[in-house]
Amino acid sequence: MSLRKILKFPDPTLLNVSGPVQNIDGGIDALVQDMVETMYAAPGIGLAAPQVGEGQRIIVLDIDGENPGKRLLKLINPVIAEREGKIVWEEGCLSVYDFNAEVTRAKRVLVKAWTPDQKEIEVEGEDLLAVALQHEIDHLDGKLFIDRISRLKRDLYRRRIKRHLREGGSLEEEKSDRPHI
Ligand SMILES: [Zn+2]
């Protein structure tokens, strides 16, 4: 197992739409384990394969900070089958340096997916789990949470990051007390 580098906005790789995993066999196990390790180390509560530069529809999530691993989800080719209600959540992202913003999403979702050991599963999520599932599946479609805020706020953020990079700033070190997805 190894830690992977997490790509950060404005890396254009994050905008690519990921393709479905064609064969769920041992071939993806190493990647899934790397993603789990990278997510916990970040630390984050979710990670999608394109965030580590792999264009495959794979996400990992663990929103239970008290008992890491107990509710760990590894989902292959996840699809949102049902959405219900609305919730506004302040989101942060491992691929979006030093920025949080409120995003409106469905309050409850039902996701159908496969596990790495080739079982079909359904995951029902509410509140934070619903937010995290939608956030991660957005990554598979090349979308970041900043694509779901106002254009004004997004442009201000983009300008701030460009200035930060121009001035020789890094996107690596960040202190945040909010869970990143
Ligand atoms: Zn994210």
Backbone and ligand atoms as CSV (ligand in chain L), in Angstrom:
chain,resi,resn,atom,element,x,y,z
A,1,MET,N,N,0.844,-1.198,0.000
A,1,MET,CA,C,0.000,0.000,0.000
A,1,MET,C,C,0.874,1.240,0.000
A,2,SER,N,N,0.337,2.274,-0.585
A,2,SER,CA,C,1.103,3.520,-0.557
A,2,SER,C,C,0.168,4.714,-0.611
A,3,LEU,N,N,0.668,5.810,-0.068
A,3,LEU,CA,C,-0.100,7.044,-0.110
A,3,LEU,C,C,0.015,7.640,-1.506
A,4,ARG,N,N,-1.105,8.135,-2.000
A,4,ARG,CA,C,-1.118,8.783,-3.312
A,4,ARG,C,C,-1.178,10.290,-3.130
A,5,LYS,N,N,-0.663,10.989,-4.109
A,5,LYS,CA,C,-0.740,12.446,-4.087
A,5,LYS,C,C,-2.167,12.852,-4.471
A,6,ILE,N,N,-2.745,13.754,-3.692
A,6,ILE,CA,C,-4.100,14.228,-3.988
A,6,ILE,C,C,-4.012,15.466,-4.878
A,7,LEU,N,N,-4.638,15.368,-6.052
A,7,LEU,CA,C,-4.623,16.500,-6.989
A,7,LEU,C,C,-5.491,17.628,-6.444
A,8,LYS,N,N,-5.054,18.857,-6.722
A,8,LYS,CA,C,-5.776,20.029,-6.220
A,8,LYS,C,C,-6.238,20.920,-7.370
A,9,PHE,N,N,-7.398,21.541,-7.180
A,9,PHE,CA,C,-7.827,22.604,-8.075
A,9,PHE,C,C,-6.718,23.645,-8.147
A,10,PRO,N,N,-6.324,24.190,-9.305
A,10,PRO,CA,C,-6.969,24.058,-10.621
A,10,PRO,C,C,-6.374,22.986,-11.530
A,11,ASP,N,N,-5.956,21.856,-11.002
A,11,ASP,CA,C,-5.455,20.773,-11.857
A,11,ASP,C,C,-6.570,20.317,-12.808
A,12,PRO,N,N,-6.358,20.405,-14.123
A,12,PRO,CA,C,-7.439,20.085,-15.072
A,12,PRO,C,C,-7.851,18.614,-15.062
A,13,THR,N,N,-7.005,17.737,-14.533
A,13,THR,CA,C,-7.352,16.307,-14.462
A,13,THR,C,C,-8.641,16.094,-13.672
A,14,LEU,N,N,-8.886,16.984,-12.698
A,14,LEU,CA,C,-10.076,16.843,-11.852
A,14,LEU,C,C,-11.373,17.076,-12.621
A,15,LEU,N,N,-11.268,17.663,-13.818
A,15,LEU,CA,C,-12.466,17.979,-14.600
A,15,LEU,C,C,-12.873,16.850,-15.542
A,16,ASN,N,N,-12.040,15.800,-15.610
A,16,ASN,CA,C,-12.360,14.689,-16.501
A,16,ASN,C,C,-13.485,13.824,-15.931
A,17,VAL,N,N,-14.316,13.296,-16.850
A,17,VAL,CA,C,-15.348,12.345,-16.432
A,17,VAL,C,C,-14.709,10.968,-16.383
A,18,SER,N,N,-14.851,10.285,-15.252
A,18,SER,CA,C,-14.229,8.967,-15.091
A,18,SER,C,C,-15.081,7.881,-15.732
A,19,GLY,N,N,-14.428,6.833,-16.202
A,19,GLY,CA,C,-15.136,5.724,-16.844
A,19,GLY,C,C,-15.451,4.623,-15.855
A,20,PRO,N,N,-16.488,3.818,-16.162
A,20,PRO,CA,C,-16.839,2.723,-15.261
A,20,PRO,C,C,-15.732,1.668,-15.193
A,21,VAL,N,N,-15.640,1.017,-14.045
A,21,VAL,CA,C,-14.727,-0.120,-13.910
A,21,VAL,C,C,-15.362,-1.278,-14.673
A,22,GLN,N,N,-14.643,-1.813,-15.667
A,22,GLN,CA,C,-15.227,-2.856,-16.524
A,22,GLN,C,C,-15.178,-4.227,-15.868
A,23,ASN,N,N,-14.064,-4.520,-15.202
A,23,ASN,CA,C,-13.933,-5.818,-14.541
A,23,ASN,C,C,-13.585,-5.589,-13.088
A,24,ILE,N,N,-14.520,-6.003,-12.212
A,24,ILE,CA,C,-14.235,-5.863,-10.792
A,24,ILE,C,C,-13.499,-7.133,-10.365
A,25,ASP,N,N,-12.194,-7.062,-10.493
A,25,ASP,CA,C,-11.392,-8.210,-10.090
A,25,ASP,C,C,-10.243,-7.676,-9.252
A,26,GLY,N,N,-9.293,-8.497,-8.964
A,26,GLY,CA,C,-8.189,-8.083,-8.107
A,26,GLY,C,C,-7.407,-6.887,-8.643
A,27,GLY,N,N,-7.617,-6.578,-9.914
A,27,GLY,CA,C,-6.863,-5.509,-10.563
A,27,GLY,C,C,-7.034,-4.141,-9.932
A,28,ILE,N,N,-8.166,-3.927,-9.231
A,28,ILE,CA,C,-8.369,-2.611,-8.629
A,28,ILE,C,C,-8.097,-2.609,-7.127
A,29,ASP,N,N,-7.817,-3.781,-6.538
A,29,ASP,CA,C,-7.655,-3.857,-5.077
A,29,ASP,C,C,-6.561,-2.934,-4.553
A,30,ALA,N,N,-5.435,-2.892,-5.243
A,30,ALA,CA,C,-4.318,-2.061,-4.769
A,30,ALA,C,C,-4.708,-0.592,-4.788
A,31,LEU,N,N,-5.395,-0.177,-5.854
A,31,LEU,CA,C,-5.835,1.219,-5.943
A,31,LEU,C,C,-6.810,1.549,-4.808
A,32,VAL,N,N,-7.783,0.645,-4.570
A,32,VAL,CA,C,-8.774,0.894,-3.509
A,32,VAL,C,C,-8.073,1.005,-2.153
A,33,GLN,N,N,-7.115,0.127,-1.887
A,33,GLN,CA,C,-6.400,0.195,-0.604
A,33,GLN,C,C,-5.586,1.487,-0.492
A,34,ASP,N,N,-4.958,1.887,-1.589
A,34,ASP,CA,C,-4.219,3.158,-1.583
A,34,ASP,C,C,-5.155,4.329,-1.299
A,35,MET,N,N,-6.357,4.264,-1.881
A,35,MET,CA,C,-7.316,5.358,-1.679
A,35,MET,C,C,-7.752,5.433,-0.220
A,36,VAL,N,N,-8.002,4.261,0.390
A,36,VAL,CA,C,-8.418,4.231,1.803
A,36,VAL,C,C,-7.320,4.826,2.677
A,37,GLU,N,N,-6.100,4.401,2.430
A,37,GLU,CA,C,-4.976,4.872,3.225
A,37,GLU,C,C,-4.774,6.378,3.041
A,38,THR,N,N,-4.881,6.822,1.797
A,38,THR,CA,C,-4.692,8.247,1.486
A,38,THR,C,C,-5.790,9.092,2.135
A,39,MET,N,N,-7.034,8.568,2.117
A,39,MET,CA,C,-8.156,9.295,2.733
A,39,MET,C,C,-7.928,9.474,4.232
A,40,TYR,N,N,-7.563,8.390,4.929
A,40,TYR,CA,C,-7.357,8.489,6.379
A,40,TYR,C,C,-6.174,9.397,6.720
A,41,ALA,N,N,-5.137,9.341,5.893
A,41,ALA,CA,C,-3.934,10.115,6.188
A,41,ALA,C,C,-4.154,11.611,5.969
A,42,ALA,N,N,-5.091,11.952,5.094
A,42,ALA,CA,C,-5.231,13.358,4.654
A,42,ALA,C,C,-5.419,14.389,5.784
A,43,PRO,N,N,-6.336,14.291,6.758
A,43,PRO,CA,C,-7.384,13.284,6.871
A,43,PRO,C,C,-8.635,13.766,6.153
A,44,GLY,N,N,-9.401,12.793,5.643
A,44,GLY,CA,C,-10.644,13.125,4.964
A,44,GLY,C,C,-11.692,12.077,5.261
A,45,ILE,N,N,-12.947,12.368,4.898
A,45,ILE,CA,C,-14.023,11.401,5.130
A,45,ILE,C,C,-14.502,10.786,3.819
A,46,GLY,N,N,-13.859,11.161,2.726
A,46,GLY,CA,C,-14.211,10.562,1.447
A,46,GLY,C,C,-13.139,10.878,0.427
A,47,LEU,N,N,-13.014,9.998,-0.555
A,47,LEU,CA,C,-12.036,10.239,-1.619
A,47,LEU,C,C,-12.508,9.509,-2.875
A,48,ALA,N,N,-12.348,10.165,-4.013
A,48,ALA,CA,C,-12.728,9.564,-5.290
A,48,ALA,C,C,-11.466,9.322,-6.110
A,49,ALA,N,N,-11.481,8.253,-6.919
A,49,ALA,CA,C,-10.280,7.868,-7.674
A,49,ALA,C,C,-9.688,9.015,-8.507
A,50,PRO,N,N,-10.524,9.841,-9.177
A,50,PRO,CA,C,-9.914,10.921,-9.965
A,50,PRO,C,C,-9.111,11.916,-9.132
A,51,GLN,N,N,-9.373,11.977,-7.814
A,51,GLN,CA,C,-8.584,12.884,-6.969
A,51,GLN,C,C,-7.139,12.414,-6.832
A,52,VAL,N,N,-6.904,11.122,-7.104
A,52,VAL,CA,C,-5.522,10.644,-7.109
A,52,VAL,C,C,-5.078,10.334,-8.545
A,53,GLY,N,N,-5.790,10.937,-9.506
A,53,GLY,CA,C,-5.365,10.862,-10.895
A,53,GLY,C,C,-5.771,9.605,-11.637
A,54,GLU,N,N,-6.723,8.840,-11.055
A,54,GLU,CA,C,-7.182,7.603,-11.710
A,54,GLU,C,C,-8.608,7.813,-12.210
A,55,GLY,N,N,-8.791,7.732,-13.521
A,55,GLY,CA,C,-10.106,8.003,-14.105
A,55,GLY,C,C,-11.049,6.821,-14.066
A,56,GLN,N,N,-11.278,6.293,-12.871
A,56,GLN,CA,C,-12.173,5.135,-12.716
A,56,GLN,C,C,-13.243,5.462,-11.686
A,57,ARG,N,N,-14.429,4.885,-11.885
A,57,ARG,CA,C,-15.553,5.229,-11.004
A,57,ARG,C,C,-15.471,4.428,-9.697
A,58,ILE,N,N,-14.623,4.891,-8.806
A,58,ILE,CA,C,-14.410,4.265,-7.499
A,58,ILE,C,C,-14.400,5.360,-6.446
A,59,ILE,N,N,-15.138,5.158,-5.340
A,59,ILE,CA,C,-15.075,6.104,-4.219
A,59,ILE,C,C,-14.918,5.335,-2.909
A,60,VAL,N,N,-14.293,5.964,-1.939
A,60,VAL,CA,C,-14.230,5.401,-0.579
A,60,VAL,C,C,-14.734,6.479,0.379
A,61,LEU,N,N,-15.420,6.045,1.423
A,61,LEU,CA,C,-15.976,6.986,2.393
A,61,LEU,C,C,-15.927,6.378,3.788
A,62,ASP,N,N,-15.691,7.223,4.765
A,62,ASP,CA,C,-15.863,6.822,6.157
A,62,ASP,C,C,-16.168,8.080,6.954
A,63,ILE,N,N,-17.458,8.254,7.255
A,63,ILE,CA,C,-17.846,9.496,7.923
A,63,ILE,C,C,-17.803,9.370,9.444
A,64,ASP,N,N,-17.467,8.172,9.934
A,64,ASP,CA,C,-17.486,7.935,11.379
A,64,ASP,C,C,-16.092,8.137,11.976
A,65,GLY,N,N,-15.810,9.380,12.358
A,65,GLY,CA,C,-14.494,9.710,12.890
A,65,GLY,C,C,-14.184,9.037,14.220
A,66,GLU,N,N,-15.236,8.633,14.961
A,66,GLU,CA,C,-15.040,8.019,16.275
A,66,GLU,C,C,-14.509,6.587,16.157
A,67,ASN,N,N,-15.011,5.870,15.163
A,67,ASN,CA,C,-14.627,4.470,14.977
A,67,ASN,C,C,-14.140,4.235,13.557
A,68,PRO,N,N,-12.925,4.681,13.259
A,68,PRO,CA,C,-12.451,4.557,11.873
A,68,PRO,C,C,-12.463,3.101,11.397
A,69,GLY,N,N,-12.980,2.877,10.222
A,69,GLY,CA,C,-12.996,1.535,9.643
A,69,GLY,C,C,-14.297,0.792,9.842
A,70,LYS,N,N,-15.042,1.174,10.880
A,70,LYS,CA,C,-16.268,0.434,11.191
A,70,LYS,C,C,-17.327,0.614,10.104
A,71,ARG,N,N,-17.417,1.820,9.568
A,71,ARG,CA,C,-18.426,2.079,8.540
A,71,ARG,C,C,-17.765,2.468,7.215
A,72,LEU,N,N,-16.574,1.931,6.991
A,72,LEU,CA,C,-15.853,2.233,5.749
A,72,LEU,C,C,-16.601,1.678,4.544
A,73,LEU,N,N,-16.787,2.527,3.551
A,73,LEU,CA,C,-17.451,2.103,2.319
A,73,LEU,C,C,-16.468,2.178,1.161
A,74,LYS,N,N,-16.447,1.113,0.357
A,74,LYS,CA,C,-15.646,1.105,-0.873
A,74,LYS,C,C,-16.631,0.798,-1.992
A,75,LEU,N,N,-16.903,1.792,-2.817
A,75,LEU,CA,C,-17.962,1.643,-3.816
A,75,LEU,C,C,-17.423,1.770,-5.228
A,76,ILE,N,N,-17.785,0.767,-6.042
A,76,ILE,CA,C,-17.377,0.742,-7.441
A,76,ILE,C,C,-18.598,1.062,-8.304
A,77,ASN,N,N,-18.408,1.903,-9.298
A,77,ASN,CA,C,-19.489,2.293,-10.222
A,77,ASN,C,C,-20.765,2.719,-9.484
A,78,PRO,N,N,-20.663,3.619,-8.510
A,78,PRO,CA,C,-21.853,4.026,-7.765
A,78,PRO,C,C,-22.795,4.877,-8.613
A,79,VAL,N,N,-24.095,4.641,-8.409
A,79,VAL,CA,C,-25.126,5.400,-9.128
A,79,VAL,C,C,-26.177,5.837,-8.118
A,80,ILE,N,N,-26.597,7.075,-8.210
A,80,ILE,CA,C,-27.658,7.549,-7.309
A,80,ILE,C,C,-29.001,7.135,-7.895
A,81,ALA,N,N,-29.706,6.251,-7.175
A,81,ALA,CA,C,-30.973,5.727,-7.671
A,81,ALA,C,C,-32.152,6.545,-7.156
A,82,GLU,N,N,-32.011,7.123,-5.972
A,82,GLU,CA,C,-33.098,7.943,-5.413
A,82,GLU,C,C,-32.521,9.142,-4.704
A,83,ARG,N,N,-33.233,10.270,-4.817
A,83,ARG,CA,C,-32.865,11.472,-4.059
A,83,ARG,C,C,-34.135,12.023,-3.445
A,84,GLU,N,N,-33.979,12.594,-2.251
A,84,GLU,CA,C,-35.152,13.118,-1.573
A,84,GLU,C,C,-34.769,14.307,-0.691
A,85,GLY,N,N,-35.620,15.321,-0.692
A,85,GLY,CA,C,-35.446,16.446,0.218
A,85,GLY,C,C,-34.265,17.324,-0.153
A,86,LYS,N,N,-34.004,18.305,0.710
A,86,LYS,CA,C,-32.918,19.266,0.473
A,86,LYS,C,C,-32.172,19.519,1.759
A,87,ILE,N,N,-30.871,19.702,1.626
A,87,ILE,CA,C,-30.068,20.043,2.784
A,87,ILE,C,C,-28.968,21.013,2.345
A,88,VAL,N,N,-28.652,21.949,3.231
A,88,VAL,CA,C,-27.548,22.871,2.962
A,88,VAL,C,C,-26.421,22.498,3.916
A,89,TRP,N,N,-25.244,22.234,3.365
A,89,TRP,CA,C,-24.120,21.774,4.178
A,89,TRP,C,C,-22.869,22.574,3.811
A,90,GLU,N,N,-22.096,22.941,4.813
A,90,GLU,CA,C,-20.847,23.638,4.511
A,90,GLU,C,C,-19.787,22.604,4.159
A,91,GLU,N,N,-19.377,22.590,2.898
A,91,GLU,CA,C,-18.464,21.556,2.422
A,91,GLU,C,C,-17.044,22.073,2.248
A,92,GLY,N,N,-16.118,21.162,2.441
A,92,GLY,CA,C,-14.728,21.395,2.091
A,92,GLY,C,C,-14.300,20.186,1.286
A,93,CYS,N,N,-13.179,20.264,0.611
A,93,CYS,CA,C,-12.760,19.169,-0.266
A,93,CYS,C,C,-11.253,19.026,-0.213
A,94,LEU,N,N,-10.776,17.782,-0.209
A,94,LEU,CA,C,-9.331,17.543,-0.175
A,94,LEU,C,C,-8.644,18.109,-1.423
A,95,SER,N,N,-9.423,18.325,-2.484
A,95,SER,CA,C,-8.848,18.848,-3.725
A,95,SER,C,C,-9.061,20.350,-3.890
A,96,VAL,N,N,-9.655,20.990,-2.895
A,96,VAL,CA,C,-9.897,22.438,-2.976
A,96,VAL,C,C,-9.239,23.087,-1.766
A,97,TYR,N,N,-8.120,23.713,-2.005
A,97,TYR,CA,C,-7.287,24.244,-0.936
A,97,TYR,C,C,-7.954,25.420,-0.215
A,98,ASP,N,N,-7.999,25.336,1.104
A,98,ASP,CA,C,-8.354,26.484,1.941
A,98,ASP,C,C,-9.666,27.166,1.555
A,99,PHE,N,N,-10.727,26.368,1.422
A,99,PHE,CA,C,-12.011,26.969,1.075
A,99,PHE,C,C,-13.158,26.063,1.511
A,100,ASN,N,N,-14.155,26.663,2.146
A,100,ASN,CA,C,-15.404,25.965,2.472
A,100,ASN,C,C,-16.556,26.815,1.961
A,101,ALA,N,N,-17.645,26.167,1.587
A,101,ALA,CA,C,-18.825,26.940,1.189
A,101,ALA,C,C,-20.065,26.078,1.347
A,102,GLU,N,N,-21.182,26.749,1.526
A,102,GLU,CA,C,-22.444,26.033,1.665
A,102,GLU,C,C,-22.932,25.565,0.305
A,103,VAL,N,N,-23.351,24.302,0.266
A,103,VAL,CA,C,-23.848,23.696,-0.965
A,103,VAL,C,C,-25.198,23.060,-0.654
A,104,THR,N,N,-26.134,23.212,-1.587
A,104,THR,CA,C,-27.451,22.585,-1.422
A,104,THR,C,C,-27.468,21.255,-2.168
A,105,ARG,N,N,-27.856,20.211,-1.452
A,105,ARG,CA,C,-27.928,18.880,-2.087
A,105,ARG,C,C,-29.170,18.151,-1.571
A,106,ALA,N,N,-29.391,16.918,-2.081
A,106,ALA,CA,C,-30.487,16.102,-1.565
A,106,ALA,C,C,-30.164,15.674,-0.130
A,107,LYS,N,N,-31.185,15.648,0.724
A,107,LYS,CA,C,-30.982,15.293,2.138
A,107,LYS,C,C,-30.815,13.781,2.316
A,108,ARG,N,N,-31.434,13.032,1.410
A,108,ARG,CA,C,-31.340,11.576,1.487
A,108,ARG,C,C,-31.100,11.026,0.085
A,109,VAL,N,N,-30.200,10.071,-0.016
A,109,VAL,CA,C,-29.994,9.412,-1.313
A,109,VAL,C,C,-29.921,7.899,-1.110
A,110,LEU,N,N,-30.271,7.195,-2.180
A,110,LEU,CA,C,-30.059,5.757,-2.223
A,110,LEU,C,C,-29.078,5.519,-3.362
A,111,VAL,N,N,-27.960,4.904,-3.031
A,111,VAL,CA,C,-26.906,4.676,-4.025
A,111,VAL,C,C,-26.773,3.179,-4.274
A,112,LYS,N,N,-26.727,2.810,-5.544
A,112,LYS,CA,C,-26.466,1.418,-5.923
A,112,LYS,C,C,-25.039,1.334,-6.432
A,113,ALA,N,N,-24.345,0.310,-6.015
A,113,ALA,CA,C,-22.930,0.189,-6.389
A,113,ALA,C,C,-22.507,-1.272,-6.284
A,114,TRP,N,N,-21.220,-1.509,-6.562
A,114,TRP,CA,C,-20.609,-2.813,-6.381
A,114,TRP,C,C,-19.513,-2.674,-5.338
A,115,THR,N,N,-19.247,-3.752,-4.635
A,115,THR,CA,C,-18.109,-3.752,-3.711
A,115,THR,C,C,-16.910,-4.353,-4.447
A,116,PRO,N,N,-15.682,-4.151,-3.906
A,116,PRO,CA,C,-14.507,-4.730,-4.571
A,116,PRO,C,C,-14.580,-6.264,-4.647
A,117,ASP,N,N,-15.388,-6.905,-3.767
A,117,ASP,CA,C,-15.518,-8.365,-3.889
A,117,ASP,C,C,-16.776,-8.759,-4.677
A,118,GLN,N,N,-17.138,-7.897,-5.618
A,118,GLN,CA,C,-18.147,-8.213,-6.630
A,118,GLN,C,C,-19.542,-8.446,-6.098
A,119,LYS,N,N,-19.897,-7.760,-5.008
A,119,LYS,CA,C,-21.285,-7.856,-4.525
A,119,LYS,C,C,-22.006,-6.566,-4.888
A,120,GLU,N,N,-23.275,-6.726,-5.317
A,120,GLU,CA,C,-24.090,-5.546,-5.568
A,120,GLU,C,C,-24.630,-5.052,-4.242
A,121,ILE,N,N,-24.489,-3.758,-3.976
A,121,ILE,CA,C,-25.033,-3.265,-2.709
A,121,ILE,C,C,-25.818,-1.972,-2.910
A,122,GLU,N,N,-26.651,-1.688,-1.899
A,122,GLU,CA,C,-27.357,-0.421,-1.855
A,122,GLU,C,C,-26.955,0.284,-0.568
A,123,VAL,N,N,-26.668,1.555,-0.677
A,123,VAL,CA,C,-26.312,2.338,0.505
A,123,VAL,C,C,-27.295,3.482,0.606
A,124,GLU,N,N,-27.949,3.574,1.778
A,124,GLU,CA,C,-28.865,4.673,1.987
A,124,GLU,C,C,-28.170,5.670,2.899
A,125,GLY,N,N,-28.145,6.923,2.497
A,125,GLY,CA,C,-27.480,7.923,3.318
A,125,GLY,C,C,-28.354,9.123,3.567
A,126,GLU,N,N,-28.252,9.654,4.783
A,126,GLU,CA,C,-28.936,10.903,5.120
A,126,GLU,C,C,-27.913,11.889,5.641
A,127,ASP,N,N,-28.241,13.165,5.521
A,127,ASP,CA,C,-27.401,14.234,6.065
A,127,ASP,C,C,-25.951,14.098,5.591
A,128,LEU,N,N,-24.980,14.007,6.534
A,128,LEU,CA,C,-23.572,14.018,6.107
A,128,LEU,C,C,-23.251,12.876,5.146
A,129,LEU,N,N,-23.784,11.674,5.387
A,129,LEU,CA,C,-23.478,10.570,4.473
A,129,LEU,C,C,-24.052,10.853,3.078
A,130,ALA,N,N,-25.256,11.420,3.035
A,130,ALA,CA,C,-25.861,11.770,1.742
A,130,ALA,C,C,-25.015,12.835,1.036
A,131,VAL,N,N,-24.573,13.826,1.797
A,131,VAL,CA,C,-23.735,14.903,1.238
A,131,VAL,C,C,-22.441,14.314,0.689
A,132,ALA,N,N,-21.798,13.451,1.492
A,132,ALA,CA,C,-20.505,12.888,1.091
A,132,ALA,C,C,-20.661,12.002,-0.152
A,133,LEU,N,N,-21.716,11.202,-0.210
A,133,LEU,CA,C,-21.937,10.346,-1.384
A,133,LEU,C,C,-22.112,11.209,-2.643
A,134,GLN,N,N,-22.914,12.257,-2.536
A,134,GLN,CA,C,-23.146,13.118,-3.704
A,134,GLN,C,C,-21.875,13.861,-4.098
A,135,HIS,N,N,-21.116,14.316,-3.098
A,135,HIS,CA,C,-19.862,15.036,-3.348
A,135,HIS,C,C,-18.862,14.127,-4.084
A,136,GLU,N,N,-18.742,12.874,-3.604
A,136,GLU,CA,C,-17.776,11.962,-4.227
A,136,GLU,C,C,-18.200,11.563,-5.635
A,137,ILE,N,N,-19.498,11.305,-5.817
A,137,ILE,CA,C,-19.977,10.906,-7.146
A,137,ILE,C,C,-19.818,12.080,-8.115
A,138,ASP,N,N,-19.961,13.317,-7.624
A,138,ASP,CA,C,-19.664,14.490,-8.456
A,138,ASP,C,C,-18.231,14.434,-8.982
A,139,HIS,N,N,-17.282,14.034,-8.108
A,139,HIS,CA,C,-15.881,13.947,-8.554
A,139,HIS,C,C,-15.758,13.017,-9.765
A,140,LEU,N,N,-16.542,11.920,-9.774
A,140,LEU,CA,C,-16.464,10.962,-10.885
A,140,LEU,C,C,-16.951,11.597,-12.184
A,141,ASP,N,N,-17.785,12.631,-12.046
A,141,ASP,CA,C,-18.298,13.338,-13.220
A,141,ASP,C,C,-17.509,14.612,-13.505
A,142,GLY,N,N,-16.359,14.747,-12.870
A,142,GLY,CA,C,-15.509,15.911,-13.128
A,142,GLY,C,C,-16.012,17.201,-12.497
A,143,LYS,N,N,-16.848,17.060,-11.457
A,143,LYS,CA,C,-17.410,18.248,-10.802
A,143,LYS,C,C,-16.861,18.410,-9.389
A,144,LEU,N,N,-16.578,19.662,-9.042
A,144,LEU,CA,C,-16.150,19.983,-7.676
A,144,LEU,C,C,-17.278,20.748,-6.989
A,145,PHE,N,N,-17.225,20.814,-5.646
A,145,PHE,CA,C,-18.323,21.524,-4.961
A,145,PHE,C,C,-18.347,23.006,-5.336
A,146,ILE,N,N,-17.199,23.534,-5.770
A,146,ILE,CA,C,-17.204,24.950,-6.164
A,146,ILE,C,C,-17.939,25.165,-7.491
A,147,ASP,N,N,-18.263,24.074,-8.195
A,147,ASP,CA,C,-19.112,24.201,-9.379
A,147,ASP,C,C,-20.577,24.341,-8.985
A,148,ARG,N,N,-20.864,24.157,-7.695
A,148,ARG,CA,C,-22.248,24.232,-7.224
A,148,ARG,C,C,-22.505,25.455,-6.352
A,149,ILE,N,N,-21.587,26.409,-6.377
A,149,ILE,CA,C,-21.811,27.671,-5.659
A,149,ILE,C,C,-21.965,28.788,-6.695
A,150,SER,N,N,-22.220,29.995,-6.241
A,150,SER,CA,C,-22.458,31.076,-7.208
A,150,SER,C,C,-21.182,31.362,-8.005
A,151,ARG,N,N,-21.385,31.884,-9.222
A,151,ARG,CA,C,-20.253,32.174,-10.089
A,151,ARG,C,C,-19.354,33.229,-9.464
A,152,LEU,N,N,-19.982,34.178,-8.770
A,152,LEU,CA,C,-19.213,35.242,-8.123
A,152,LEU,C,C,-18.252,34.649,-7.091
A,153,LYS,N,N,-18.789,33.793,-6.217
A,153,LYS,CA,C,-17.944,33.182,-5.175
A,153,LYS,C,C,-16.849,32.316,-5.789
A,154,ARG,N,N,-17.213,31.592,-6.863
A,154,ARG,CA,C,-16.240,30.713,-7.516
A,154,ARG,C,C,-15.113,31.540,-8.154
A,155,ASP,N,N,-15.489,32.645,-8.806
A,155,ASP,CA,C,-14.483,33.498,-9.444
A,155,ASP,C,C,-13.560,34.134,-8.415
A,156,LEU,N,N,-14.130,34.548,-7.280
A,156,LEU,CA,C,-13.300,35.133,-6.224
A,156,LEU,C,C,-12.301,34.103,-5.725
A,157,TYR,N,N,-12.788,32.871,-5.537
A,157,TYR,CA,C,-11.889,31.811,-5.059
A,157,TYR,C,C,-10.802,31.523,-6.093
A,158,ARG,N,N,-11.208,31.418,-7.363
A,158,ARG,CA,C,-10.239,31.113,-8.417
A,158,ARG,C,C,-9.138,32.176,-8.457
A,159,ARG,N,N,-9.548,33.444,-8.321
A,159,ARG,CA,C,-8.570,34.529,-8.349
A,159,ARG,C,C,-7.631,34.460,-7.154
A,160,ARG,N,N,-8.217,34.137,-5.989
A,160,ARG,CA,C,-7.397,34.053,-4.773
A,160,ARG,C,C,-6.338,32.955,-4.917
A,161,ILE,N,N,-6.735,31.799,-5.478
A,161,ILE,CA,C,-5.796,30.685,-5.627
A,161,ILE,C,C,-4.713,31.027,-6.661
A,162,LYS,N,N,-5.125,31.689,-7.740
A,162,LYS,CA,C,-4.135,32.046,-8.758
A,162,LYS,C,C,-3.100,33.011,-8.187
A,163,ARG,N,N,-3.596,33.965,-7.370
A,163,ARG,CA,C,-2.667,34.927,-6.757
A,163,ARG,C,C,-1.728,34.185,-5.811
A,164,HIS,N,N,-2.318,33.301,-4.995
A,164,HIS,CA,C,-1.556,32.504,-4.035
A,164,HIS,C,C,-0.436,31.721,-4.741
A,165,LEU,N,N,-0.761,31.114,-5.889
A,165,LEU,CA,C,0.232,30.328,-6.630
A,165,LEU,C,C,1.286,31.241,-7.272
A,166,ARG,N,N,0.809,32.385,-7.774
A,166,ARG,CA,C,1.724,33.340,-8.406
A,166,ARG,C,C,2.753,33.839,-7.394
A,167,GLU,N,N,2.303,33.982,-6.157
A,167,GLU,CA,C,3.202,34.475,-5.113
A,167,GLU,C,C,4.045,33.347,-4.518
A,168,GLY,N,N,4.013,32.201,-5.173
A,168,GLY,CA,C,4.863,31.098,-4.740
A,168,GLY,C,C,4.263,30.256,-3.630
A,169,GLY,N,N,2.954,30.429,-3.380
A,169,GLY,CA,C,2.289,29.664,-2.320
A,169,GLY,C,C,2.127,28.204,-2.700
A,170,SER,N,N,1.968,27.356,-1.688
A,170,SER,CA,C,1.790,25.924,-1.911
A,170,SER,C,C,0.329,25.566,-1.659
A,171,LEU,N,N,-0.137,24.476,-2.288
A,171,LEU,CA,C,-1.494,24.009,-2.030
A,171,LEU,C,C,-1.462,22.805,-1.098
A,172,GLU,N,N,-0.305,22.528,-0.543
A,172,GLU,CA,C,-0.156,21.289,0.225
A,172,GLU,C,C,-0.566,21.423,1.687
A,173,GLU,N,N,-0.080,22.477,2.328
A,173,GLU,CA,C,-0.321,22.529,3.770
A,173,GLU,C,C,-1.544,23.356,4.091
A,174,GLU,N,N,-2.428,22.736,4.800
A,174,GLU,CA,C,-3.679,23.406,5.107
A,174,GLU,C,C,-4.134,22.970,6.483
A,175,LYS,N,N,-4.595,23.932,7.244
A,175,LYS,CA,C,-5.139,23.585,8.553
A,175,LYS,C,C,-6.639,23.838,8.499
A,176,SER,N,N,-7.395,22.811,8.807
A,176,SER,CA,C,-8.834,23.000,8.810
A,176,SER,C,C,-9.434,22.117,9.888
A,177,ASP,N,N,-10.457,22.634,10.556
A,177,ASP,CA,C,-11.097,21.806,11.564
A,177,ASP,C,C,-12.382,21.186,11.012
A,178,ARG,N,N,-12.663,21.442,9.744
A,178,ARG,CA,C,-13.853,20.836,9.145
A,178,ARG,C,C,-13.463,19.574,8.376
A,179,PRO,N,N,-14.324,18.563,8.432
A,179,PRO,CA,C,-13.990,17.348,7.679
A,179,PRO,C,C,-13.995,17.621,6.173
A,180,HIS,N,N,-13.004,17.128,5.497
A,180,HIS,CA,C,-12.923,17.299,4.054
A,180,HIS,C,C,-13.405,16.033,3.362
A,181,ILE,N,N,-14.086,16.262,2.237
A,181,ILE,CA,C,-14.739,15.148,1.557
A,181,ILE,C,C,-13.982,14.806,0.284
L,1,ZN,ZN,ZN,-13.911,16.447,-2.753
